[in-house]
C-alpha cells in the first residue's frame, strides 16, 4: 500500500514495487512549498477527477497512475471502498494538481501532515475543475 511521508523539503508518495510497475511511475516527490491543503475524502470515487492517462485501472480493485483534466494532472494511488488522503498542490510549484492516496491510517496521516505543514489552508480540498467556455 502506498504511503505519504515528508523527506527533507519534499512530500513523498512512496509506492510498493508492484505499484511502480502497474502505475508506470516511480516515487512521486513534490516540494513542501507546493502543498496547499490536506484532507481525508471518505468517498474514494470523489477523488478521481478527469480521465485516466497513464497507469492501471482495475474496476473495484485499484486506481493507480495519472489522470488529466482541464485544471491539470492528478496522481492517484487509490484502493476503492477506503478513505483517501487528498493533497491539493499549487499548480506553479508542482507537476500535479492533486495527490490522492489510500494509506493505512488516513486520519492520522492527515493530522501528521497538518502538524508538519502549519502554513497550509485548513479548508477541505474540494477545488473546482475549470471548465472551458462553451462555443456559441
Secondary structure, 3 states (H helix, E strand, C coil): CCEEEEECCEEEEECCHHHHHHHCCCCEEEEHHHEEEEEEECCHHHHCCCEEEEEEEECCCEEEEEEEECCEEEEEEECCCCCEEEEEECHHHCCCCEEEECCCCHHHHHHHHHHHCCCCCCCCCCCCCCCCCCCC
